[in-house]
Amino acid sequence: QEQLIESGGGLVQAGDSLRLSCAASGRTLSDHTLGWFRQPPGKEREFVGYVSWTGAIYVGRSVKGRFTISRDSTKNMVYLQMNNLKPEDTAVYYCGASSGGDLIMSRYYSYWGQGTQVTVSS
């Protein structure tokens, strides 16, 4: 059974760093792209970045230069390193798995974790 579990969220101050982790389990996820999305309060889910099963990485413009993504395929883990956090980064962060399509769009992700809350105070 495919499963994604996020961890690492919390309450931090502006300028701090956090690293989110996503543990992927299930036979089919090893050849899926793993992506990060976030959903700020009262807003739609938005793209953060992804890492493909081949190791290709793409980070969205809104967080580029502050957020980085990495993947440890031996452990079936993907990480989101978030630096210089800002109050506008406050959101529930979700890990998703996609087998293809437009990878910046959430509807192409078939599997999702439960999300982890990140709150950045000013």
N, C-alpha and C positions, 0 to 999 in steps of 0.2 A: 504494500500500500504506500503510495507516494505521500510524503509529508514534508512540510517546511516549518521550522520552528525558529522564530527570531528571538534574540536576547540582546541585552546591553543598553536598553534605553534608560532614561532617568531624567532628573532635574539638574540642570547645570546653569551656570551664568554665561552671559555673553562673552565670547572670546575663548571659552573652554573647548575642549575636545572630547569626543566620544567615539567608541568603536562599536558598531553593531555587528552581530554575528547572525548567520542564518545556517542552520543545520538542515541538510537535504537528505532524505532517505527514500528508498524506493528504487527498484531496478531501472526504471526508464529515465530517471532524472539526470543520470550521468552524461547524457548527450543533449541536455536541454540548456538553453540560455537561462541564467539566473539574473533576475533584475531587482532593483530596488525602486519602490514608489513610496510616496508619502501623501497623506491626506490631512491638510491643516483643518482646524475647526471650522465647520460650516462651508467647506470648499470641496471641489472634486479631487479625486485621486490624481496625482501628478507624477510624471516620470522623474527619476533621479539619475539612474544609470544602470548599466548591465555589463555582465561578462559572459561571453559565449563559452560553449564547451571546448572550443578551440583556443580560448584564452584572449580573444579580442575584447577590448574594453572600450566602452563609450560612456561618457559622463555628460549629463545635461548642462546647458549653458548657465542655468541659474545657480549651479553649485560648483561649476568647474573652477579649479584653482584652490578650492577649499575641501572638497570631498574626493576621495579616491576609493576605488573598488578593487578587490583582489579575490582570488579563488584558490582554495587548496583542494584540488581534486582527489588527493589521497585520503582526505578526511571528509570529503563531500561538504565542504564549508565554503561560504562566501562571506566576505566582510565589507563593511562600509565604514571607512575611516572619515570622520567628520571633524574638521579643524576650524578654528575661528568661528564658532557657532554664533548665530544671530537670532534674535527673538522671532524673526520670520521663518526660521527653520523649525519652529514648534509644530509638531504634527505627529500622527501615528505613522510609523514607518513599516512598510510591508515588503516582504520578500516574495517574489513570484517566479514561476518556472514556465518557459515558453519553448515550444518545439519549432517556432518559426513565425514569419509574418513581420509586420512593422513593429519592431521591438520597443519603440517608445510609446506604444499604445497598450493600455492595460488589457484591452479585450483580447489580445493575442496571448495572454498568459492563462494557462489552464489550471495551474495550481497556485495556491496562496497560503501564506502563514497567517497566524492570528493577529500579527502586528505587535509593535512595541512602541510605547509612548516616549517621545522626546519633548521635553519642555525646556525652553531656554528663557531665562529671566534677564531683564535688562539691568 
